[in-house]
């Protein structure tokens, strides 16, 4: 039995990707989990670690350091306390989740001779490359840390093939792809449409402005009366969530619902007919997204209606589980949806059902443990 240290600056109890990995590893190994909040496992020892963000002065000094390209100083002033909390750990393997944990993992590994598996999740060097402040301050920092530390790990994983290719271009290492698919829910099956012919559409997400959720709210008045449009939003930014509600104030067939806990999502989604997602390609990661919610649509046995995001579009076309618009305008997707028959929607739901097992966490489990 090996000892594995998993580090993620997130709430380990609700972080879908990290909590799945911890659960898989704890079946056969001793796991120590370091993060903001503990995982939901009594057999995993938890160490609380957090970045030292400080107040206005600290943020100002970090900004100056980033402009001066003092990347190491900025990093260790933020994460030095996390190193102090973990320096006495002697794991066989360290899991570094996201770039923020990578230099920390390398420094810890030097003390314990541990190997490192870097789960990059998405692509940090171009995460918000649509924002000038990010390009000025964070992009050089993220690129420098990736180029310095990523080649020193034993293996890298990421969420999609386009991101894997980008890593390969930068550091000459191609990560293994492990999608964000949730566990297979064998109890669910496609639900019939309502007897009155209503087609229920759902979008669930955090209310984050960069995702341009207003584009999906705009679908409401464009859809025929047989459609209902529903949003299940975690209000990460309450002002933005309130703005979205105001946009839909006059849409009689648009509703905002109470969010469901992570593990209950597939069963809650199963009550609907189509999952919708229009994600504008505003930055590199958005252009190449393959997010949790896409796979949660499949596990909920929903038909899928999306914009032409390549990674998602490929799976929709391969499985026959839905429709892909020609562009990211609400009008384009609304035209396709309005042309659907009830039989089309049920066919998509059945195709989603057929694809649910293949596109589930179980398909990633053995790859990850290997």
HELIX and SHEET records of a PDB file:
HELIX    1   1 UNK A   16  UNK A   26  1                                  11    
HELIX    2   2 UNK A   56  UNK A   67  1                                  12    
HELIX    3   3 UNK A   71  UNK A   86  1                                  16    
HELIX    4   4 UNK A   99  UNK A  101  5                                   3    
HELIX    5   5 UNK A  102  UNK A  112  1                                  11    
HELIX    6   6 UNK A  124  UNK A  126  5                                   3    
HELIX    7   7 UNK A  132  UNK A  149  1                                  18    
HELIX    8   8 UNK A  150  UNK A  152  5                                   3    
HELIX    9   9 UNK A  161  UNK A  171  1                                  11    
HELIX   10  10 UNK A  209  UNK A  211  5                                   3    
HELIX   11  11 UNK A  214  UNK A  217  1                                   4    
HELIX   12  12 UNK A  220  UNK A  222  5                                   3    
HELIX   13  13 UNK A  238  UNK A  247  1                                  10    
HELIX   14  14 UNK A  262  UNK A  264  5                                   3    
HELIX   15  15 UNK A  265  UNK A  269  1                                   5    
HELIX   16  16 UNK A  284  UNK A  287  1                                   4    
HELIX   17  17 UNK A  292  UNK A  299  1                                   8    
HELIX   18  18 UNK A  310  UNK A  319  1                                  10    
HELIX   19  19 UNK A  330  UNK A  338  1                                   9    
HELIX   20  20 UNK A  342  UNK A  355  1                                  14    
HELIX   21  21 UNK A  361  UNK A  369  1                                   9    
SHEET    1   A 7 UNK A  45  UNK A  48  0                                        
SHEET    2   A 7 UNK A  30  UNK A  35  1                                        
SHEET    3   A 7 UNK A   3  UNK A   7  1                                        
SHEET    4   A 7 UNK A  93  UNK A  97  1                                        
SHEET    5   A 7 UNK A 115  UNK A 121  1                                        
SHEET    6   A 7 UNK A 155  UNK A 158  1                                        
SHEET    7   A 7 UNK A 176  UNK A 177  1                                        
SHEET    1   B 6 UNK A 254  UNK A 257  0                                        
SHEET    2   B 6 UNK A 227  UNK A 234  1                                        
SHEET    3   B 6 UNK A 199  UNK A 206  1                                        
SHEET    4   B 6 UNK A 274  UNK A 277  1                                        
SHEET    5   B 6 UNK A 303  UNK A 306  1                                        
SHEET    6   B 6 UNK A 322  UNK A 324  1                                        
END                                                                             
